Structure formats: structure tokens, C-alpha cells
Amino acid sequence: MTFLKSSSENKFFNFSLFLLAGLLISCSNEVDKTATYEVFKPNKFVDPFIGTGGHGHVYPGATVPFGMVQLSPDNGTSGWDWCSGYHYSDSLVAGFSHLHLSGTGIGDLADILFMPVNKEIDLTVPVNERTDIPYLSGYSHENEEASPGYYRVFLQDFGIDAELTTTKRTGFHKYTFEEPGEQSVILDLGFSINWDKPVETKIIYEDERTISGYRHSTGWAKNQKVFFVARFSKPIRKYNLFSNRQKSEGIQVEGSHTSAQFFFADEANNELQAQVALSSVSIENANENLKEDEKKHFGQVREEAESLWNSALADIQIETPVDSLKTIFYTALYHTQLAPVTFSDVNGEFRKENDSIATANDFVVYSTLSLWDTFRAEQPLLTIIEPDRVSDIINSMLEYYEVNKSLPVWTLYGNETNTMTGYHSIPVITEAYFKGLRDYDVEKAYQAMKTTMMQDARGLDFYKEYGYVPYDKLDESVTITLEYAYNDWCVAQMAKALGKEEDFEYFLKRSKAYQKVFDSETGFMRGKSSDGISWNEPFDPKFSRHRENTDYTEGNAWQHSWFVPHATEDFIALHGGAENFTNMLEQLFTESSEITGDFTSADISGLIGQYAHGNEPSHHIAYLFNRAGKPWRTQFWIREILRTQYNTTPNGLSGNEDAGQMSAWYVFSSMGLYPFNPASAEYEVGSPLFERSTLNLPNGNGFTIIAENTSEENIYIQSATLNGEEFDQTSISHDQILDGGELKFIMGPEPNKNWGVVSNQKK
């Protein structure tokens, strides 16, 4: 089955008709025919501040779905909880930059910083710490607001109301000066936080309303080149340019650290607007990107951004009497569409990390591919609500593959960062193929998968030699082994589908590598020596050490011993059967939450026992009860996670958002489904939270999940039907969802230990 591409506007139109028809059908004949129905506007339930506190690492600023520009405030602080540039605990702002990361555990970007001020600023002063920034301003959350596509804050030190909105490739600023007088804007290309460091920057005065330039930097992305063009609503009457904090004459300035202050005429009018377009390729391309939007005014762009978000969020409609649940759900759905981000220009050009310029003629190139996180639920969600983007993402990965002859691991601004373990481009491609998304060169994609897994980099040489990664050869050996085993299984499935029998047998055999690191004595996956016999001693399943001298990635044995999504029947058998398996699984959630060790990973958060919902390796675990014949325990623990790990405060995420994965887990699980093994093109059933969830599918069908009697107490499935027929299983296929229809659950306060059990024992 292949999806037809459909615009977000068409999706919203179809959904509005669907909603209206449903309302009319459900109403009695006595309903007043003159009654009007409010157009569904889910953006009103979104709170972009959720996740900006705690360890969520989310930015609150303005963007459109999957937009190139993320225009958001920067506090000016370097630190782990400021990876997005902003943290809700802060009260100072250094300005508004145009590129941001949503929920990552490493900080970068914050490029092209603008800050409005009402007086001349000395930009020659050295800045050794945040408080040295001469244009810093205080702000209060009482004078700050955000909604999808819009952000506003009052700058207390300068008496300026700053508003932000965006199109796909252009940021729009609107500054309202409280008092008559100097109207000015700082541009600081030397501003940086966390890993980022500028190496070459340039500012050009083009004419009285236009400036341009570039910022080249190194950091997490080693070769990041951002070009920009900015156009102002008022003429520039004078300007000061600075290179490495020294004032410079002329109409342009270059250096590793350049900055400028622009002063504007017509102080009697207290409003100043700016349009800032970006490109990874050139100033000329940034100018072309700007031309798409330069005739628009701020209010129009804000309305268009709001409309785009309403359309994107209307893909799913939930019904619940609990407003806080609507806020959590639609904010989560919003977060799942912040990344990946558009990377190619309006003419299709984009820059690769080797500085070659390529052109995508028939697809959009995306970057910010946090694949270790997003292959689990974020990418599967996109196969339902944004299938056309999935093929574009795969085409993007194949473009990046051309540089290193290896599929991406974690791509940031076109750069391969090699962050995290495994090669999870591979399950993304396999999942897309088996879900009928094939708007890319399938044979090329398969060869890229095979070539990637046959190389010697990143421990694959040891994996091929020993059949696992020995702990005395490489850190994080257990996690790497388990993830490579899953990657191999995905390659095997693609090989089989394409008729490559020899490859299928080879990779299927390798996919059993998990067996070699399973210790039947303890029940844990453990580091094994290259001698093939001895385990890494001493062993403490609660022990964590971050990244070095450890067998596990950002976790411990309790959290990483469950990743065998492709062979659960054999995995359960290794434990001695379902009863032993579920006993240990239950212990995971009830064990004490103590994490031992001196250099534990900060990523271990959101603990329920040793289960760590704040980091992705735990996300599939509660669904394992389904596979072991106790689906009512999946139902119990899923509801417990939904209840305790998400809320409506800035601390509403229990760990890093990680480019949409933390929120995608909520979107799926709250509806009662989860892509346990994404590449299988199936979804496990959990415990639906809402009375009704309706998927408005791009193919024009609607799929509705009904949970009759659902409540905080009624968490257990008593019975189910699919399109009126008995449904007694804990999984449903992607094709069944695409066909549309109704999946109905009857919920109750006590578990039905017979429902969904027999079918799963056959898996």
C-alpha cells in the first residue's frame, strides 16, 4: 500500500467534514438545525512551556511544523538544562536566536541572535560569564506567553515588548517600544552556548533596510554554516560594527566574533519589525527564501502559523472531560512535530558536511535526526500522520549516506555527530517499507543498510569477529550488541522481502547476538569478555557509569536488559518461560530506585522502581507483559506511567524530550497503542486513556479508538471489538488502522485475565 501525498490544508478540511458529520450523526432529530459547530482548534490546548523546566530541555519559541527556523529566547546560560537555550527557572534573556534543539541532551545551535534595546550598548566589553553580556534583560513569566507559532515577552530593562512568529524558513520579529526614544537592535554572531563556538562570522550592511551575513561554527555539529538575510520595517539611520569586540569602519565586518548595533529612524512610531531568513548554502539562497515571505506582515504570518498548527494537530482528535489531559496530549502532539527540521532551501539546495552543495529536486531535505530516540515512537507516529515526510526523511538519510558511505546515526544541521549507539536509520527504513512508504530508491536504501552493517566502524569489527561486542574491547558493549542485533534483524527482513535469501540468512543469524550477552544465572544482559566465557565482574545491576567504563548506554543492567523487540518468544524462553520472565519484569517496576556508582548518568530519570521513563531504552518495556501472556499487567503499568510521568507544568516531562520521542510515547500510549517493534508494522495494545481517539488519516479514512467506561479506576480491558467483530488480541497491524473503522474497548476496574492471552501465546 502506498500513501498519496496530501497537504495539511486538505487534511484539515477532510477532518472538519468528518467531525461535522460525526456530530450530526450523533445528535437526535430534536437538535436545533440552526445550531453552529465550532471549528476544531486544538492549538488552544497546547502549552509550549511544558518541558521547559526539569530535564525536558524544550524551547518555548515560535516555529511551524518541521520548520527550518526555530525562533526562541536564549537565557545566555551554558549548562545541561539549557540545551535548548532556555530554562523555565531563569529570569534573564540575552536575545532571540533562530535555530534551537527540542529536548536534546547536548547543546548547540542558538545561531543569529537578535536583541532589541532602547539605548546605545558598548559591544567592546569582554564577556566572561552570562552577567557580562551588556544587552542582557530581566523578564517575568507574568509578562511572557507562548502558543504554537507565537512567542511574546516583555524586556524589563529596555521597556520593549518582543513578539516572534515564523514561516517555514523565515523568522518574524515585532518589537514595541514602551517609551519614545532610541530604537535599536543588537545582532551578535559571537553569541554561543554549550558546545557551540563560532569560528568565522560576517555582517554586511546591504542597504538602509537590509543586512546579511553568515555564522560558521563548530560544536556538536563540527561544520555548521548558517547564512542569513534580515530586512527591517524602518530605515537604518546609523550602525556600529564590531570585530572581536573592536569597533570597525565600513559597511561590513568579519571575524570569529562579530556583532553590530543598528539604530532606526522614525522614533515617533514605537513599532519595529524584522524578517530574518536562513540558509545552509549562501546569502543568495537566504535572500531567495526571504522573497517567499517578505510581502507578509507579522499579524498575517502569526495567523498562518496558527492555521498550520491547527491543521497539523487536527490529525488526531481526542475526547475526554479532563481538560488537563487535553493539554498534555495536544502539547505532546505539538512536540512530535518540531523535529526533524527542514534543511533544504526553497530551490532545493542544501549543504553537506563536506561542504558540497546538493539539490533535492523532488523532496524536502530534513536534519535534526535524533534516530536513537525517534525510531521507537516518533518515526512510527509520522508514518500515520505525516507519511509523505517519512519518505523525504529516508531520501535525506540516503543523501547523507553518500558522504560517509554509512547511514546516519544522529544528524545535526547536515553533520553526522555519531552520537549514541546503533544504526537506527535502519529500522526507520524497514518500517517505512513494510508500511508501504516507498517514495525513494528501495534498492539503494537496502544497499545502504547492508553496507552500513558490514563496515568495521563503531564496534562492528568486534561484533562481526566475536558475534557480540566484548566489554574489554569497547565501552557500552551490551547496549551496542543488543542494538546491532535488532538492526541486523531489520536488514534481514528487508533482504527477505527483496528476495535476497543469502543476505536474509546471514543477517538473521547475526540478529541472535543478544543470546551471547544473556546471563541465565542472573537474568540480565551482561558484559562478556573476548574470551567468550567470563563476565564483567563485579556485577551490580543498579550500577551506572556515564559513557566510560560501562557496559550500558545512559543506564544500567535493569534498564538495558529488555531490548530484544524482534525475538520476544526466544527472549522469554531464555528466562526459563513466561512465569520467570514476568516475575523479573514485575520486579523491575517494584525494585528500589537506588542507582549506584559515583558517575551515574543524569539521563536516568522518571524512575518507577528501576524502570526509567525519562530515557528511551525503557519505553517499550511495559508492553512486554503482552508478549508474556499477562496483558493486564501492561495495562496497569502503562496507566501508571501515563499518570506519573507527564503533567501540565514546566516540569511536565520526566526526562529529555529528545526531538519528539518522549511525547510520541504519550500520544500513542494514551490512545491505547504502541509500536513495540516499529519494523514489524504492528502496534501493541495498552490501556486507552480517552473516551474516544480519532485518527484522521491522510488516505481519507478515519480510525476511531473507543474506550467505554474508561476512568482512573477503569484501566483494564474487559473485551474489545474491531468493526463490530470480536477482537481478542493485543496487537493490531498498520494496514488495519489504514483501512479505517472502529476499535472499541470495554473498560473495567478489575483485570480480565482471559482477554488477549490465547492469541499472544501463539506469538
C-alpha positions in Angstrom: 0.0 0.0 0.0 1.4 3.4 -0.9 0.2 6.7 0.5 -0.9 9.6 -1.7 0.7 12.8 -0.6 -1.8 15.3 0.8 -1.3 18.8 2.1 -2.0 19.8 5.7 -4.8 22.0 4.4 -6.5 19.1 2.8 -6.1 17.0 5.9 -7.7 19.8 8.0 -10.6 20.2 5.5 -11.3 16.5 5.4 -11.1 16.3 9.2 -13.5 19.2 9.7 -16.0 17.4 7.4 -15.5 14.2 9.3 -16.0 15.9 12.7 -19.1 17.8 11.5 -20.6 14.6 10.1 -20.0 12.8 13.3 -21.6 15.5 15.3 -24.7 15.5 13.0 -25.0 11.7 13.1 -24.7 11.6 16.9 -27.3 14.2 17.5 -31.0 13.5 17.9 -33.7 14.7 15.5 -34.7 17.3 18.0 -31.4 19.2 17.6 -31.8 22.8 16.5 -30.9 22.8 12.8 -29.6 26.4 13.1 -27.0 25.3 15.7 -23.5 26.1 14.6 -20.4 24.0 15.3 -17.2 25.5 16.5 -14.3 24.6 14.1 -11.9 22.3 16.0 -8.9 24.3 17.1 -6.6 22.1 19.1 -3.9 24.7 19.3 -5.8 26.2 22.3 -4.8 23.2 24.3 -1.1 23.4 23.6 1.3 24.9 26.3 4.8 25.3 24.8 6.2 25.8 28.3 5.6 22.2 29.3 9.0 20.6 29.2 10.9 23.9 29.6 11.6 23.1 33.2 13.2 20.0 34.8 15.2 18.0 32.4 12.8 18.4 29.4 15.2 20.7 27.5 12.3 22.1 25.4 12.3 25.6 23.9 9.1 27.7 24.1 9.6 29.9 21.0 7.9 30.1 17.6 8.2 27.7 14.7 5.9 26.0 12.2 5.6 22.2 11.8 9.0 20.8 10.9 10.2 24.3 10.1 13.8 25.4 9.3 13.5 28.3 11.7 13.0 27.9 15.5 12.9 31.5 16.8 13.1 31.4 20.6 14.6 33.2 23.6 18.0 32.4 24.9 18.8 32.9 28.5 22.5 33.1 27.8 23.4 30.2 30.1 25.6 27.3 29.3 24.5 24.1 31.1 22.8 20.8 30.6 19.4 22.1 31.4 19.9 24.9 28.9 20.5 22.7 25.9 17.5 24.4 24.1 18.8 27.8 25.1 16.0 28.3 27.6 15.0 27.0 31.1 11.9 28.0 32.9 13.8 28.6 36.2 15.7 31.5 34.6 14.7 35.2 34.6 17.2 36.7 32.2 17.2 36.8 28.5 20.2 37.6 26.1 18.2 37.7 22.9 16.3 35.7 20.3 18.2 33.3 18.0 16.9 31.4 15.0 17.9 27.8 15.5 17.2 25.6 18.5 17.1 22.0 19.6 14.0 20.4 21.2 14.7 18.3 24.1 18.3 17.0 23.4 20.9 16.1 25.9 23.6 18.1 24.1 23.5 21.8 23.5 24.3 23.5 20.2 22.8 26.0 17.7 21.4 29.3 19.1 22.6 31.0 15.8 21.9 34.5 14.6 21.0 36.3 17.8 18.9 39.5 17.7 18.1 41.6 20.8 16.1 44.9 20.7 17.4 47.7 23.0 16.5 51.3 23.7 20.0 52.8 24.1 23.5 52.5 22.7 25.3 49.4 24.0 29.0 49.0 24.5 29.8 45.9 22.5 33.5 46.1 23.2 33.2 44.8 26.8 34.7 41.4 27.4 32.1 38.7 28.2 33.5 36.0 30.5 30.2 35.0 32.1 26.5 35.5 31.4 26.1 38.6 33.6 28.8 40.3 31.5 26.5 40.4 28.5 25.9 44.1 28.1 22.4 43.8 26.5 21.0 41.3 29.0 17.5 41.9 30.2 15.3 40.7 33.0 11.8 39.3 32.3 8.9 37.8 34.3 6.8 34.8 33.4 3.8 37.0 34.2 4.7 39.0 31.1 5.6 36.0 28.8 3.3 33.9 26.7 3.6 31.2 24.0 1.3 29.3 21.7 2.0 27.3 18.6 3.8 29.6 16.1 4.0 32.5 18.5 6.0 33.8 21.5 6.0 37.1 23.4 8.0 38.5 26.3 8.4 42.0 27.9 12.0 43.0 28.3 12.1 44.8 31.6 15.5 46.5 31.3 14.6 48.2 28.0 10.8 48.6 28.2 10.2 46.6 25.0 7.5 44.1 24.2 9.1 41.4 21.9 6.9 39.2 19.7 8.1 36.3 17.5 6.5 34.2 14.8 7.8 32.3 11.7 7.1 30.8 8.3 9.0 27.7 7.3 12.3 29.4 6.5 11.9 33.0 7.9 11.6 34.4 11.4 9.4 37.4 12.0 10.2 39.8 14.9 7.9 42.6 16.2 9.3 45.0 18.8 7.0 47.5 20.5 9.0 50.2 22.5 7.2 51.3 25.6 8.7 54.9 25.6 9.6 57.2 22.8 13.3 57.4 22.1 16.1 55.2 20.8 15.0 52.2 18.8 17.8 49.8 18.2 18.7 46.1 17.6 21.8 44.2 18.6 23.0 41.4 16.2 25.6 39.2 17.9 27.1 36.4 15.8 29.6 35.7 18.5 27.0 34.7 21.0 27.2 31.0 21.9 26.2 28.5 24.5 27.2 25.0 25.5 29.2 23.1 22.8 28.9 25.7 20.1 31.8 28.0 19.2 31.9 30.5 16.3 34.9 30.3 14.0 34.1 32.6 11.2 31.3 35.3 11.0 30.4 38.2 8.8 27.9 41.1 8.9 27.1 43.1 5.8 25.2 46.4 5.6 23.3 45.9 2.3 21.1 49.0 2.2 19.1 51.1 4.7 16.6 48.3 5.4 18.7 45.1 4.7 21.6 43.4 6.3 23.1 39.9 5.6 25.9 37.7 6.7 26.9 34.3 7.9 27.9 32.4 11.0 30.2 29.4 10.7 30.7 27.4 13.9 31.9 24.2 15.4 30.5 22.2 18.2 28.3 19.2 18.3 27.9 19.9 14.6 31.5 20.2 13.5 30.9 22.1 10.3 27.8 24.3 10.7 27.4 27.1 8.3 24.3 29.4 8.6 23.7 32.3 6.1 21.1 34.9 6.7 19.4 38.0 5.3 17.4 40.4 7.5 15.0 43.1 6.4 13.6 45.8 8.7 10.4 47.7 8.6 12.2 51.0 9.1 15.4 52.5 7.6 18.6 52.2 9.4 19.9 55.7 10.3 23.3 54.6 11.7 25.1 51.5 12.7 28.1 50.3 14.7 30.0 47.2 13.6 32.5 45.2 15.7 35.0 42.5 15.1 36.4 40.6 18.0 34.9 43.3 20.3 36.8 46.1 18.4 34.8 48.7 16.5 35.2 48.6 12.8 34.6 51.1 10.0 32.9 50.4 6.7 29.8 48.6 5.5 30.9 45.1 6.5 32.8 43.3 9.2 34.4 39.9 9.5 36.0 37.8 12.4 35.5 34.9 14.6 33.2 37.1 16.7 31.3 39.9 15.0 28.5 42.0 16.3 26.6 45.1 15.4 24.1 47.6 16.7 21.6 49.2 14.3 19.7 52.4 15.0 16.4 53.1 13.3 14.7 56.3 12.2 11.1 57.4 13.0 11.2 57.0 16.7 7.7 58.5 16.9 6.3 55.2 15.7 7.0 52.8 18.5 6.9 49.6 16.5 9.8 47.9 14.6 9.6 44.7 12.6 12.3 42.4 11.2 12.2 39.5 8.8 15.2 37.1 9.0 15.6 34.2 6.5 18.2 31.4 6.8 20.1 29.1 4.5 22.8 26.5 4.9 24.1 27.3 1.4 24.6 31.0 0.8 23.4 34.6 1.4 21.8 34.5 -2.1 19.7 31.4 -1.1 18.7 33.1 2.2 17.5 36.0 0.1 15.5 33.7 -2.1 14.0 32.1 1.0 13.1 35.6 2.2 11.4 36.5 -1.0 8.8 33.8 -0.4 7.6 35.7 2.7 8.8 39.3 2.5 5.5 40.8 1.5 3.8 39.4 4.5 3.2 41.3 7.7 3.7 40.0 11.3 0.0 39.5 12.0 -0.6 37.6 8.8 2.3 35.3 9.5 1.1 34.7 13.0 -2.3 33.7 11.7 -0.8 31.5 9.1 1.4 29.7 11.6 -1.6 29.2 13.9 -3.6 27.8 11.0 -0.7 25.4 10.1 -0.6 24.2 13.6 -4.3 23.7 13.9 -4.2 21.7 10.7 -1.3 19.5 11.9 -2.8 18.9 15.3 -6.2 18.0 13.8 -4.7 14.8 12.6 -5.9 13.3 15.9 -9.0 14.3 17.9 -9.4 13.0 21.4 -12.5 13.3 23.6 -12.2 13.5 27.4 -13.9 15.6 30.0 -10.5 16.2 31.7 -9.0 19.5 30.3 -5.6 18.7 31.7 -5.4 15.6 29.7 -6.2 17.5 26.5 -3.4 19.9 27.4 -0.9 17.1 27.9 -2.0 15.3 24.8 -2.0 18.2 22.3 1.2 19.6 23.7 2.7 16.2 23.2 1.4 16.0 19.6 2.8 19.6 19.1 6.2 18.4 20.4 6.3 15.5 17.9 6.1 17.9 15.0 9.0 20.2 16.0 11.6 17.9 14.6 13.1 16.8 12.3 13.5 20.2 10.7 13.5 21.4 7.1 17.1 21.8 5.9 16.8 22.4 2.1 16.1 25.9 0.7 13.2 26.9 -1.4 15.3 26.0 -4.5 16.0 22.5 -3.1 19.7 23.2 -2.4 21.4 22.2 0.9 24.9 21.8 2.3 26.5 18.6 3.2 29.1 18.3 6.0 31.9 18.0 3.4 30.8 21.4 2.0 29.4 20.1 -1.2 26.1 21.6 -2.3 23.4 19.2 -3.4 19.9 19.7 -4.8 16.8 17.8 -3.8 14.5 18.2 -6.8 11.5 16.3 -5.7 11.7 16.1 -1.9 12.4 18.2 1.1 15.7 17.5 3.0 15.5 17.2 6.8 18.0 17.4 9.5 18.0 17.0 13.3 17.6 13.3 13.0 17.8 12.0 16.6 17.4 8.4 15.5 18.4 6.6 18.7 15.4 8.2 20.2 12.9 8.7 17.5 13.0 5.3 15.8 11.0 4.0 18.7 7.7 6.0 18.5 8.3 9.4 16.9 9.1 8.0 13.4 6.2 5.4 13.7 3.8 8.3 14.5 4.9 10.1 11.4 4.1 7.1 9.3 0.5 7.6 10.4 0.1 11.4 10.4 2.8 12.6 8.0 3.7 9.6 5.7 4.9 11.8 2.9 7.6 13.3 5.2 8.8 9.8 6.1 9.9 9.1 2.5 11.5 12.5 2.4 13.4 11.7 5.7 14.7 8.5 4.1 15.7 10.3 1.0 17.6 12.8 3.3 19.3 9.9 5.0 20.4 8.5 1.7 21.8 11.9 0.7 23.9 11.9 3.9 24.9 8.3 3.3 26.7 9.5 0.1 29.3 11.4 2.2 30.5 8.7 4.6 29.0 5.6 3.0 27.3 4.9 6.2 23.7 5.7 7.2 23.2 8.5 9.7 23.4 8.0 13.4 22.4 11.5 14.7 22.4 14.2 12.0 22.6 17.8 13.2 22.5 20.7 10.6 23.7 18.2 7.9 26.6 17.0 10.1 27.0 13.4 11.3 27.6 13.6 15.1 27.9 9.8 15.6 26.1 10.4 18.9 24.5 7.4 20.6 24.7 3.7 19.7 23.4 1.5 16.9 22.3 2.5 13.4 18.6 3.3 13.8 18.2 4.7 10.3 17.8 1.0 9.5 14.6 0.3 11.4 13.2 3.6 10.1 13.7 2.4 6.5 12.5 -1.1 7.2 9.4 0.2 9.0 8.6 2.5 6.1 9.0 -0.2 3.5 6.6 -2.6 5.3 4.1 0.2 5.8 4.0 0.8 2.1 6.0 4.0 2.1 8.4 3.6 -0.8 8.9 7.0 -2.4 12.7 6.5 -2.5 15.1 4.1 -4.3 14.3 0.9 -2.4 17.3 -1.0 -3.7 19.7 1.9 -2.9 18.2 2.0 0.6 18.7 -1.7 1.1 22.3 -1.5 -0.1 22.9 1.4 2.3 21.6 -0.7 5.1 23.7 -3.7 4.2 26.9 -1.6 3.6 26.4 0.2 7.0 26.1 -3.1 8.9 29.1 -4.7 7.1 31.5 -1.9 7.9 34.1 -2.0 10.7 33.3 1.3 12.4 31.8 1.8 15.8 32.4 -1.7 17.1 31.1 -3.6 14.1 34.5 -5.1 13.6 34.3 -6.7 17.1 30.6 -7.6 16.5 31.5 -9.5 13.3 34.5 -11.2 14.8 33.0 -12.4 18.1 29.3 -12.4 17.4 28.9 -9.8 20.1 30.8 -6.8 21.3 33.2 -7.8 24.1 33.3 -5.4 27.1 37.1 -5.5 27.1 37.1 -4.1 23.5 34.6 -1.3 23.7 32.5 0.7 26.3 28.7 0.3 26.2 29.2 -3.2 24.8 25.9 -4.7 25.9 23.8 -1.9 24.6 25.7 -1.9 21.3 25.3 -5.6 20.9 21.6 -5.6 21.6 21.0 -2.7 19.2 23.1 -4.2 16.4 21.2 -7.4 16.8 17.9 -5.5 16.2 19.5 -3.6 13.3 20.5 -6.9 11.8 17.0 -8.3 12.1 15.7 -5.3 10.2 18.2 -5.8 7.4 17.2 -9.5 7.3 13.5 -8.6 6.9 14.2 -6.2 4.1 16.5 -8.8 2.4 13.8 -11.4 2.6 11.2 -9.1 1.1 13.5 -8.2 -1.7 14.3 -11.9 -2.5 17.9 -11.7 -1.2 17.9 -15.1 0.5 21.6 -15.4 1.3 21.6 -12.0 2.9 18.5 -12.9 4.8 20.1 -16.0 6.4 23.3 -14.1 7.2 21.7 -11.2 9.0 19.0 -13.3 10.7 21.8 -15.4 12.2 23.6 -12.3 13.4 20.4 -10.9 14.9 20.6 -13.6 17.6 23.7 -11.8 19.1 21.6 -11.0 22.2 21.8 -14.6 23.2 25.6 -14.3 23.8 25.3 -11.5 26.3 22.4 -13.0 28.3 23.5 -14.4 31.7 21.0 -17.1 32.7 22.3 -17.1 36.3 21.2 -13.5 36.9 18.7 -13.0 34.2 20.5 -9.9 32.9 22.3 -8.9 29.8 25.9 -8.5 30.8 29.3 -7.5 29.5 31.1 -10.6 28.2 34.9 -10.8 27.7 36.5 -11.5 24.4 37.4 -15.0 25.8 33.7 -15.9 25.2 33.3 -17.2 28.7 33.9 -14.7 31.5 31.5 -11.9 32.5 32.5 -8.4 33.6 32.9 -8.5 37.4 31.9 -7.3 39.9 28.3 -7.1 38.8 25.7 -4.8 40.2 22.5 -4.4 38.1 21.9 -1.0 39.6 25.3 0.3 38.8 25.6 3.2 36.3 28.5 5.0 34.9 28.0 7.6 32.2 29.6 6.6 28.8 33.0 5.4 30.0 34.0 2.1 31.7 30.4 0.9 31.4 28.6 -1.8 29.6 25.4 0.2 29.2 24.4 3.5 27.5 23.0 6.0 29.9 21.6 3.4 32.2 22.3 0.1 34.0 21.5 -3.6 33.6 18.0 -3.3 34.9 17.1 -0.8 32.2 19.0 -2.3 29.2 18.4 -6.0 29.6 15.0 -5.9 27.9 15.8 -4.8 24.3 15.0 -7.8 22.1 11.9 -6.5 20.3 12.5 -8.7 17.3 12.6 -12.1 19.1 10.4 -11.9 22.3 9.4 -15.6 22.2 13.1 -16.7 22.4 13.9 -13.9 24.8 11.2 -15.2 27.2 12.4 -18.8 26.8 15.9 -17.7 27.8 14.4 -16.7 31.1 13.0 -20.1 31.6 9.5 -19.3 30.5 6.8 -16.7 30.9 6.4 -17.0 34.6 10.1 -16.4 35.4 10.1 -13.6 32.8 7.1 -11.7 34.1 8.3 -12.1 37.7 11.5 -10.4 36.8 9.7 -7.8 34.7 7.4 -7.1 37.7 10.5 -6.7 39.9 11.8 -4.0 37.5 8.9 -1.8 38.5 8.9 -2.6 42.2 12.6 -2.7 43.0 14.1 0.2 44.9 15.0 3.2 42.7 18.6 3.4 44.0 21.2 4.0 41.3 24.7 3.0 42.5 28.0 4.3 41.3 30.0 7.6 41.5 29.4 8.8 38.0 25.8 7.9 37.3 24.1 9.0 34.2 21.9 12.1 34.6 19.7 10.6 31.8 18.4 8.0 34.3 15.2 9.8 35.4 11.4 9.2 35.7 12.0 6.2 37.9 9.3 3.7 38.8 11.4 1.1 40.6 14.3 0.7 38.2 12.2 1.5 35.2 13.4 4.8 33.9 10.8 6.5 31.7 12.9 9.6 31.3 15.2 7.8 28.9 14.3 5.9 25.7 15.6 2.4 26.4 12.7 1.9 28.8 9.9 3.0 26.5 8.9 -0.4 25.2 9.3 -2.4 28.4 5.8 -2.3 29.9 4.4 -3.8 26.7 6.5 -6.9 27.2 3.8 -8.3 29.6 1.6 -8.6 26.5 4.1 -10.9 24.9 4.4 -13.0 28.0 0.7 -13.7 28.4 -0.2 -11.1 31.1 -1.6 -8.1 29.1 -3.4 -6.8 32.2 0.0 -6.0 33.7 0.8 -4.0 30.6 -2.5 -2.2 31.1 -1.7 -1.5 34.8 1.8 -0.2 34.2 1.0 1.9 31.2 -1.6 3.7 33.1 0.8 4.2 36.0 3.4 5.7 33.6 0.8 8.0 32.0 -0.3 9.2 35.4 3.0 9.8 37.0 5.4 10.8 34.2 3.5 13.6 32.4 1.8 16.8 33.7 0.9 20.3 32.7 3.7 22.2 34.5 7.0 23.3 33.0 8.4 20.1 34.7 5.8 18.0 32.8 8.3 15.7 31.1 10.3 13.2 33.2 13.3 13.4 31.0 14.8 14.9 27.8 12.1 15.4 25.2 14.6 14.1 22.6 13.2 15.6 19.4 9.7 14.2 20.0 10.2 10.7 21.3 9.1 11.4 24.9 5.9 13.0 23.6 5.3 10.4 20.9 5.2 7.7 23.6 2.4 9.7 25.3 0.5 10.2 22.1 0.5 6.5 21.3 0.1 5.1 24.8 -2.7 7.5 25.8 -4.7 6.3 22.7 -4.0 2.7 23.7 -1.4 1.6 21.1 2.4 1.5 20.9 4.9 0.5 18.1 6.7 -2.1 20.3 8.8 -3.3 17.3 8.4 -0.5 14.7 9.8 -2.5 11.8 7.1 -5.2 12.3 4.4 -2.7 11.1 2.3 -3.7 14.1 1.2 -1.9 17.3 0.7 -3.4 20.8 -2.4 -2.6 22.7 -2.1 -0.9 26.1 -4.8 0.9 28.1 -6.6 3.7 26.3 -6.9 6.8 28.4 -9.6 8.7 26.4 -13.2 8.0 25.7 -12.6 8.4 22.0 -9.5 9.0 19.9 -9.9 9.5 16.1 -7.1 9.4 13.7 -7.8 11.5 10.6 -5.7 9.5 8.1 -4.1 11.1 5.0 -5.7 8.5 2.8 -9.1 9.9 3.7 -10.1 7.2 6.2 -10.8 7.7 9.9 -9.8 5.2 12.6 -11.5 5.6 15.9 -10.5 4.0 19.2 -13.3 4.0 21.8 -12.8 3.2 25.5 -16.2 2.8 27.1 -16.2 3.4 30.8 -12.6 4.4 30.9 -11.6 6.3 34.1 -8.8 6.5 36.6 -10.2 3.3 38.1 -11.3 1.5 35.0 -7.9 0.8 33.5 -8.4 -2.8 32.5 -9.7 -4.1 29.1 -12.7 -6.4 29.6 -13.5 -7.0 26.0 -13.0 -5.5 22.5 -14.4 -5.4 19.0 -12.9 -4.3 15.7 -15.5 -3.0 13.3 -18.2 -4.9 15.3 -16.3 -8.2 15.3 -14.7 -9.7 18.4 -11.1 -8.5 18.9 -9.2 -10.8 21.3 -5.6 -9.9 20.7 -3.1 -7.4 22.0 -1.7 -6.3 18.6 -3.1 -4.6 15.5 -1.5 -4.1 12.1 -0.7 -0.8 10.4 -2.8 -1.9 7.5 -5.8 -2.5 9.7 -5.5 1.1 11.0 -5.2 2.5 7.5 -8.3 0.7 6.4 -10.2 2.8 8.9 -13.0 1.8 11.2 -13.6 1.4 14.9 -11.7 -0.4 17.6 -13.9 -0.5 20.7 -12.8 -1.4 24.2 -15.0 -2.0 27.3 -13.0 -1.0 30.3 -13.4 -2.1 34.0 -11.8 -1.8 37.4 -10.6 -5.4 37.6 -8.4 -7.3 35.1 -9.9 -9.8 32.7 -7.1 -12.3 32.7 -8.6 -14.1 29.7 -8.7 -11.2 27.3 -5.9 -11.2 24.7 -4.0 -14.1 26.3 -4.5 -17.1 23.9 -3.5 -15.2 20.7 -0.3 -13.9 22.3 0.8 -17.3 23.5 1.0 -18.2 19.8 3.5 -15.4 19.0 
